[in-house]
Amino acid sequence: MKNLNEIVKVTPKQLSNVLCGITKSMVVSVSYIVDDSRSKTIKGQKQIQKLVVINNVYLNHDYTNKVNNLNGTTDFVAQEPKGKTRFCSTLLISDKTNEFMLDGKVLNKETAKIVALYHNGKEITEAEAIALDLFTPAYYKPKVETTMGRGSVSIEDDFRIINTYLNRIIDIKIQGTQYEVIK
């Protein structure tokens, strides 16, 4: 029997096997590092990466059903994700890289936090990133928020989809077991 709060070291491939075994709706916590889309790209490399921690990621939450339930209709039909192919109910495969991606929903935006920013492997503050001119002009423009369901979900009911590569995940907690991803 596993101990609660046990830490298990896994490769991305081993994690994919664990995740594909999840067939019912479940909440997990995840932390991962990803390129910041607001940063400049120099010689094909994003200049800022961000460490993101999300305490409540819902797996096996059907997107079409979620939007229709929030709208009180059955009219919404989800489009297939572009550049991704469904592998199992919790994973997608990138058509470009052929790598596994976690498919999760974040129902409460406040549960997702950017914990740190990095430039060339070193932690920096947002003010330092601005001083180093690492952000694109879009960073400085007010963002027009579009809600899920191609804008059909109300702002107060809005949610997000995350599709992060398994090899970018630092750790993920599933039913009391902490999985630490080794590269």
C-alpha positions, -999 to +999 in steps of 0.1 A: +000+000+000+013+035-009+019+060+018+000+093+015+023+121+004+047+096-011+071+110-037+076+088-068+102+097-094+090+090-129+100+097-165+076+116-188+068+082-204+060+066-170+039+096-161+019+091-193+011+056-183-002+068-149-022+096-165-038+073-191-050+050-163-072+079-150-106+074-165-129+094-141-130+131-133-102+140-109-085+170-094-047+171-094-021+197-086+008+204-110+038+227-113+057+231-146+080+255-164+070+269-198+081+296-222+064+329-215+044+338-246+048+375-238+086+373-241+108+381-270+123+354-291+160+357-300+176+331-323+146+308-319+146+309-281+120+325-259+139+348-235+116+342-204+104+310-189+078+309-161+073+285-133+035+279-129+018+262-100-018+252-103-036+236-073-068+225-090-064+210-125-094+189-135-088+158-156-115+141-177-136+173-178-154+172-211-150+207-228-182+206-248-203+194-219-187+221-196-195+250-220-231+237-227-238+232-190-226+268-182-247+282-211-277+260-204-278+248-240-267+219-262-257+241-291-219+244-285-197+219-304-160+219-296-135+221-324-107+196-325-075+210-309-052+224-336-019+206-339-028+180-313-042+145-314-061+128-285-041+099-271-063+090-241-088+110-220-061+128-201-033+132-227-028+147-261+001+142-285+017+172-302+015+167-340+047+188-343+069+172-316+052+138-311+054+145-273+027+139-247+008+168-233-014+169-202-050+179-210-065+197-180-091+223-172-086+251-146-121+261-134-109+289-110-083+312-126-071+321-091-057+286-086-030+292-112+000+312-101+032+323-119+057+316-091+089+327-108+103+340-140+137+328-155+161+343-181+190+322-192+184+298-163+185+324-136+155+337-117+145+373-124+118+396-113+092+411-137+108+445-132+142+431-142+126+415-173+112+449-183+146+466-177+163+440-199+136+446-226+127+410-227+089+414-233+072+419-267+051+450-273+020+429-267+030+426-230+024+464-225-010+465-243-042+458-224-053+422-230-088+417-245-103+388-225-122+362-245-140+336-225-142+299-233-166+284-258-155+310-284-167+337-261-200+321-251-192+315-214-198+344-190-168+360-174-178+348-139-180+312-151-149+313-173-123+285-171-090+277-189-076+247-207-040+238-200-020+215-224+015+214-210+042+190-222+048+162-197+086+168-200+080+204-187+062+192-156+083+194-124+058+175-102+022+165-101+001+153-072-025+126-080-046+111-052-021+118-025+010+106-044+035+133-055+051+123-089+084+141-095+093+141-132+129+133-140+143+142-174 
